C-alpha cells in the first residue's frame, strides 16, 4: 500500500490493490471460474471434494500462499490469502473452505509457533501435497472451546492422547492435524497443549463424516484418538501454551471466514443481477421494476460494506496492528450479510430459486455456516463488547 501511495501521491482507497495483488486476484478468479466452477454443483450433490482439484490447488500455489519460499511456499501476504479465499468462495464455498483452513489456520500456526525443525519437516509438505486440518472442537466443547476432554499424558519421551474431536474441516483429505488436548485439567486453560499429529500415527483414526446442510463438498469429520502416541517433538509451541496458540490463530482465522462470506455474498449477488436482467414479467425484465432495482442496490451496498470490513481487518493484520475487534466485527457482519444476500437472491429467482436446478439455493445453504464455525456470532459480539469495555 505504501508503494501505491507513493506512486499516486495520495492516500489510497481501502480496496486499492498493488499490481502484484491485482495479478494474484485475477489469477485466483480465473482459476476458480474455469477449474472449480464446472464441478461445484456435482461436488455439492455428491458431498465429495475432487482430489484432482486439490492437486491443482497445490500446483498453483493456493495451499501455501503465506509460506516463505525457502519452505516451498509462495511467500505472499495474509491479504493475498484473503483475496484467494474470497474468489474461490464466490464460485464454490467448499473450495474457499479448503484453502482457508490450510492457509489461515494450519500454515499460519506452524509458521508462527513451530520450531525450525517442525517448519522444515512439515511446511514443504503442506506446500507440495499435504492437506492440513485444525482440531479444536469436541462433542462438549463448542463455543466453550477450551472445556477440552481430550487428554494427553506424558510417557517417557512421548505423549499419549485419548479423546474425540468433532466437526473437523478437511479431515477426510488431511495428512497433518493440529490437535489440542489437556495435559493437566487442574490448570484450566494453562494445561492445554497443541500437537502436530500425522494421519499415520498409531491410535489415530478418522471417524464419521458429517452429512451437512451446506459446504457439502468440504469434509467435516470426527477424529478418534485411542492411546495415540506422538513424540515430544510433536508439541506445537510449548506444553501448556496451547490456549495462546489456538486463540491467536483463530483470531486470524476469523478474517478468513469473513472472506468466505464476502465471496458467497458476491457470488449470490452476481447471479441475481444476471437473472434479473434475463427474467421477464409483464413484458419486460424484472430488473426494470423499481422494487427490484432498489433491492439489488441495497444488497450491493451491504456486500461492499462487508468487503471493506474484511479487507480492513486483513490489512491491519499484515501491518501488525491490533485487529482483534475488527476481525470479530468483520466475521459477525459478513456472516449476516452473506445469509441475507443469499436469501434475497432466492427470492429474486422466485420459484426457480427454490429448486436445485439453479445456483441460488446453494449459496443460501453455504452461507449459514458463517454464523456458526470458528466462533458463533454471539461469541463475536462478546469479543467486540469486551474490547469496547476494556475487559
N, C-alpha and C positions, 0 to 999 in steps of 0.2 A: 504493500500500500504506500509506503514511503517513496518507493521508486516511481509509482504512478503519480503521486502528488508532486514530486519534483519535475516530472515531465509536463504537467499541466499548470503548475504554479498555483494551484488552488487546493482546497480541501476536497477530497473525492467523495462521491456518494458511497453509501454502505455497500451497495450491490455492484460497485465498480470492481472489475477483476483485472489482475495483471495479465499480460499476454500469455504467460505460462498457464495461469488458471483458466483463461478462456479456451486455450487449446485443449487442456485436460477436460474441461467441462464438455466441449464439443465431442471429444473422443468418447467420453462416457455416455453421452446422449446417443450418438450414432451406434455404439456397441449395443446399448440397451434396446434400441428400436429394431436393429437388424438381427441381433443374435438371441435376445431374450423374448422380445415381443411375440414372435411366431409360436413360441412354446408355452406362453404364460397360461392360457386357458386350459390346455391339456394337463399341465403340471398341477394346476389347482384342482382339476377334476379328479386326477389320479392320486393326488396327495403325495407326489414324489418329485424331488428336485433332480433334474438330469445331471448325471456325473460329468458328461462331456461339457456341459455349460460351466461347471465348477472348474474343470481343467482349463477352459478358455479364460475364466476369471484370473487364474494363476498366470497363464501365459501373457495376459495383457497387463499384469502388474496390479490388478484391482484388489488383491488379497494382502498386499503388503505396502500400502501407499505411503505410510509414515516410516516404515522400517528403513534405517540407514542403508546406503548402498553397499557398505562393507559386509553386510549380512544378507545381501541379495535382494533388498527391497528397492522401492522407487525413490526413497529419500525425499518424499513430498511433505506437505504440511498437513496438520489436522484439518484445516479448512478444505483442502483438496479431498480428503476423505468424505467430508460433509457434502461436497458437490457430487461425488460419485454416488453416495447413498441416495441423495435426492433424485438424481437422474434415473437410477435403477428403479427406485420405488415408484416413480412416475409411470413406468411401464409395468412393473410387477413388484409388489411389496415384498414378496418372499425373497426375491433376488436382493432387494435392498437389505433385508434382514441378514442374509448370509454374509455380505461384505461388511455390514455394520458390526456384528459381533466379532468378526475376525480383526477388524481394524481398531475400533474404539474401545473394545474390552480386552481381548486376548493379547494382541500385539502391543497395545498400549501398556497393559500391566507388566508385560515381560520386559519391554524396553525400559520402563521406569524402575521396576523393583527387582528385576532379575540380576543374578551375578554374571560376571563376564563369561564364566563357563556355561551358564544356562543360556545366555544370549547366543553364544557361539554354537551351542548344540541345537537349540530349537528355532531361532529366528530364520536361518536359511531354509529350514524345512517348512515353516509357516509361509515363507515367501514363494516356495517352489511347488509344494504339492500336499501339504498337511493342513486340514481344516482344524480350527480350534473351537473350543466351547468353554463357557464360563458357568461353573456350577456352584451357585449360592443357595437358591431356593430349595425348600423341603416341604413335605406334606403339612407340617405345623409351623412353618417359618416362611411367611409370605411378606406382608408389609412389615411385620416384626422380623426383619431379615436376619437378626443375629440371635434369635432363640434357637440356635442350631442344636440338633440332636445327634448329628453325625460326630463320632468320636475318633480321636487319633491318640494312640498311646505309644510312647517311645519304647522300643525293644532293641537294646544294643545300638547298632548304627542305623536302625531303621525305624519307621513309624508304621503302625498297624491301624488301618482305618476301617470302621464299621458304621453303616448307616445307609440312608436312601436320599437321593436328590430327585427333585421333581421339576417338570417344566423347563428342561434344559435345551436351549436352542442349539441347533446344528449337531446334536448328539449323535444322530444316525450316521452322519458323514465324518465326524471328527476323529482325529488321531491323537489329539492332545487336549487335556482338560485341566482347567484351573479349578481345583476343588477346595472348598473351605470347610474346615472341621474344627472342633473344640478340643484342645489338649488338656484343659483344666476348666471345668464348668464353674467352679467356685470363683474363678477370676472374672467371670462375666465376659464382656467383650474383649478383655485383655487376654483371654485364653484362646481366642480364635486365631487360626493359622491357615495360610494358603499353601496348597501343594500343587506341583506340576505332575500330573499323572498321565501316563501314556495308555492308550486303549488296550495294549497287550499286557498291562500289569496284572500279576496274579491276584485273584479275588475281585477283579473289577469287571462289571458286566453292564450292558445296555439293556434296559427293561422295556416296558410298554411304550409304544409310540402313540401319542395322543391324536385323536380324530377331532380336528378343530373347526370352529366357525370360519375363521379367516386365516390369512397367510398359511394356507394349507400345504403348499409345496415345501415350506420351511419345516424341517423336522423338529419336533418337540418331544423329548423322551425322558423316561425315568432312568436314573443311574443307581446301580446296586453295588455296594461295597461290603464284601464279606471277608474279613481278615485280609484286606488288601494291603500288601506290603510294598512300601516305597522307601528308597534310601533317604537319609537325612539331607542329602544334596538336592532333593526334590522340593525342599521348603522354598516358597517364594517370598522374598523379603526376610523377615526374621520370625522365629517362633513367638507367638503371642501378638504379632503385629498385623495379623490378617484383617482385622477390622479396618485399619487405616488403608491397607491395600484395596480392600473391597469398596469402601465408601468413596474413596477418592477416584477410583476407576469408574464407579457408577455415576459420579458427578459429571464426568466427561461423556459417559455413555448416554446420558440424558439428551445431550446435544445431537447425538446420532439418531435417537428416536425422533427428535424434532425434525431432522432432515427427512426421515422416513415419512412422517406425517405431511410435511410440505409436499413431498413427491406425490403422495396419494391424492392430496387435495388438488394439485396441479393437473394430475392425470385425469381425475374425475371432471374437473372444470373444462379441460381441453375437449373431452368427449361431449360434454353438454353443449359447448359452444358450436361444435360441428353439427351436432344433431339438431339444435335449434334452428340452424340455417337450412337444414335439409327437410325437416318435417313440416308438412303443410296442413293447415286447417283453415277453413273458411276462405280457401283460395289463395292463401299466402303463407310464407314460412312463419312459424310461431315466433321467430326472432323479431318479426316486425311488430309484435304486440308489445306495448309499453310495459305491461306487467312482467313479461319475460325478460325484457331488456333491463329493467330495474333489478330483477332477481339476479341476473348474471353479473351486473355491475357491483351489487353488494357482495356477492361471493368472491369476485375477483379482488375486491378491496380487502376482504378478510384474508385471502391467500397471500396477498402482498405483505400485509402486516405480519402474518405468521412467518413468512420467509425472512423478513427483516429481523425478527427476533432470533431466529435460528442462526442467521449469519452473524449477528452481533455477538451472540454467545460464543460462536466458533472463533471469531476474530479476537475476542478477549482472551480465550484460551491460548491461542497462538502467540498473543502479545504478553503472555504470562501475567495478566492482570486478574484480579478476583472475578470469578464468573459463577459462583455457586447460585446466587439468586437469579441471575439472568438465565442460567441453564434450566433451573426449575420452572421459571416463568415460561421459557420457550417450550418446554415439554408440555406443560399444562395447556398453554394457549393453542399450540399447533395441533394437539390431540382433539381439542374442542372443535377447531376449525375443520380438520380433516373429516370428522364424523358429520358435521353439519353440511359441508360442501358435498360430500358423497351422498348423503341422504337427499338433498335437493336435486342432485344430478339424477337420481332415480325418478323423482317427481317430474323433471323436465322430459325424461323419456316416456313418462306415462306408463301405460300397461306394459310396453316393451321393456321398460326399466326393471320390471318385477320378474323378468324371465332371465334365464341363464344364456339366452341367445345373444344378449347384448352385454357390454362390459360394465354397465352401471352398478349392478348388484354386487359384483366382486369388489369394487372399490369400497362400497359400504361395509361389506363383511371384513375386509382387510383393515379398515380404519378403526374398528372397535378396540383392537389390542392396544392402541396408543394410550388409552386411559388406564391401562392395567399393568403392563410389564415395565420392568426397571423402575418401579415406584409408581403406585397408583396416583391419580390426580389429587386425591386427598392428601397423600404424602407430599406431593409437590407444594400444595397450599400450606402445609405445615412447615415445610422448609422455608418457603418465602416469608411466612409470618415470623418465624424465629429470627431470620436475618433482619427483618424490618424492626423487630422489637429488641434487637441486640441480645438475643438469648441463644 
